[in-house]
Amino acid sequence: MPNTAVTCLPRRLAAACLALAALWSGGTLAATPEQQELKIGFIKLTDCAPLVVAYEKGYFEDEGLYVTLEAQANWKVVLDRVVDGSLDASHMLPGQPLAAAAGFGPPADLVGVAVMGVNTLAVTLGNEVWSALKPTLPLADGLPVHPITADHLKGVVDGVKAGGKQFAMGMVFPTSTHNYLLRYWLAAGGIHPGFYTATDSTGTTDAEVLLSVTPPPQMPATLGAGTIAGFSVGEPWNQQAGLKGIGVPVITAAEIWSRTPEKVLGLRRDFVDKNPETVKALVKAVIRAEQWLDADRGANRAELAKMLARPEYVGADVTVLSGPLRGQYQYEKGDVRATPEANVYFAAHAGYPFYGDAVWYLTQMRRWGQLPKAQSDAWYTDTAKKVYRADVYRAAAEELIAAGGADASLLPPADSAVAGASKFIDGIEFDAAQPNAYLARLAIGQQGGAK
Amino acid sequence: MSFASSASFCERIGLDWFAPLLRLIGGEHPARQLKAMAELCGVPLLAIALFLGVWQLIAGNVETSLGALPGPRAVAAEFGKLVAEHGAERDKAAAFAMREAKRNAERVARDPAFKPVQRAWTGKPTFFDQIVTSLVTVFTGFVLATLVAVPLGLLCGSSRVVQAALNPLIQVFKPVSPLAWLPIVTLLVSAAYQGNDGWLSKSFLVSAITVTLCSLWPTVINTALGVASVDRDLINVARVLRLSWPRRITRIVLPAALPLIFTGMRLSLGVGWMVLIAAEMLAQNPGLGKFVWDEFQNGSSQSLARIMVAVLVIGLVGFLLDRLMYTLQQLVSRGATAR
């Protein structure tokens, strides 16, 4: 509307004075982003929330960005479309840019500039499997003791195999957090999830449980159709399967790895190099969104559940989204437990891209044979630091702190590898500085120099 | 135009249920018109009512993992919500335009050299936006198909050699499902075309070309048939008059073959519409197909009802497209026979 600009001269003057006042009061006005119109992809999952909030709360607009959010069909599409430039940025699996840098899968040069969501996945088993598993579980006060380890599942898997059938489970992408955590859980219980080899890109060599790829939102329907016996996927799809009576969530991310950094905001490296101001603005908007998400001990989560329930975002029912988002998680029907450590976005540096976490993902790629060769400890650190651009995050956060938009405690000390001690379900300690020694401690899987 | 002639026009273009009403208003044999109305309107309305009744009955008794199967009332309610969502999205767009104008004004005040750009709203496409997208796509694909198919059909129909040469190819490609074409088209378009903005985005081209490839064949076959069955006498007259080849085509062959060409085009458009929805679902290209797939993925309690709204709208739009082509076909063949 061009005429409002002409007729409202007094208002324009007032606005100009305001802008000047802002300059005077010490607030630094950020430089204009090089590219202001962005198309950003996401997958229908609770950890797309930072993007949705940044859009709905106008944080992108505040930073001078005009963003179109677009739901994508699956993680393969996300990867392809970021690589070919159809998407400028996307909600991405950390394993995707890391695998590209490590040489697994099609060549690409991608980076992660912020973490989106900590502890947002779970493992769900079909009703039949659950009814076979449940009697073998130790109980406390009539409810199964958590975490439920895969040791108990081994008997069920063996039973299915003795009956001449295969035990198949779904995950969302070969380099997905879900693949690695499901494998970790199975292997910790002595169940072999299979190796990737030069000739086996499906990762089922030596497998006792066959893992295959299904897009996240289709997981409940695929389980319902009987194609798979269980799956590992981000929320709300475990909770959806549970509440709709299709399956039973048995273990959540935090119980496998105490702080699972689930997704990153991923971009092409050349885009980041060419548009530093755009990327800084983008990260600032995402940090502000993550701050909103965890503000006042989750006071905004009810509003978030309603926001994500809209059909253009996650689209599941509010009742399904509320549980995981508000920390009231239903495992078996009637077994609702408090999960305050799940679906964290901001607290305890949740959004910061710690390169040590990237090292952990790389160790898992090596462990399951996606990386055919053993690598030095230095290679792990270098590759991780190349992909996890903490410098970009830091620059955006510093600008935000300087403008008074965030507290200085937002940033961890420079060059921190990880956010703090991580706990894994099998009690094995992870040290980001010694990935090869760590690999040697894991019973199932390829170690250092093997194969 | 008198009521009687409007009535016969209605009959001709397939609105025969409307004709008795016009005749009745015109005062032509009231008793006969009322009987015709009962037959032409009453019976279908009764059948629809029966269908809705049976649907409501079944719906209440079928449980899916997303709740009970929605009945007609739930679907109607969901349609209302889609209309409301469309309005809400338009309001948001207007609010954005205001904010943007204000921001631009502030910016100009600060920096007079700044040239303001009014950006487009980046909200989600509503259900009605998706209908428009699908319609534009299907017509683009259909027009392309017609531009290729009619000349091809003309060649096939006028030369036995060409006919013999092309027939096997046509017979093989005709039954190929759109879903099989889609990956090939997707890869080819991605390789050949770099731009990705506005209407000429890759996804739009992929959908349109898939529609073209699948809806080509009925028009080719019918055009060839129409050309081959032009009255021999007319051809002979053309020979005697020593008409040039282009004039023979435009004066004799095309007019005579037009009714069949339009029959082919009508079939093509129908095929194109069906193909488009499937292509949009599979490729996640914007349009009604994507709407259906998104709702299937959402799996909320409203999803099934929203999918049913889409199914009904897809059917209704397909029906209207068919009526449109039927009307054109009737007008054309009347013109052809009157000559």
Interface residues (C-beta under 8 A of the other chain):
Chain A: M1 P2 T4 A5 C8 R11 R12 L13 A15 A16 L18 A19 L20 Q36 E37 K44 E61 Y66 V67 T68 L69 A71 Q72 A73 V77 D84 G85 S86 P215 P217 Q218 P220 A221 G224 Q240 K244 G245 I246 A309 P311 E312 V314 G315 A316 D317 V320
Chain B: S65 L66 A97 M98 R99 A101 K102 N104 A105 E106 V108 A109 R110 P116 Q118 R119 T122 K124 S190 N196 K202 Q284 W293 D294 E295 F296 Q297 N298 G299 S300 S301 Q302 S303 R306
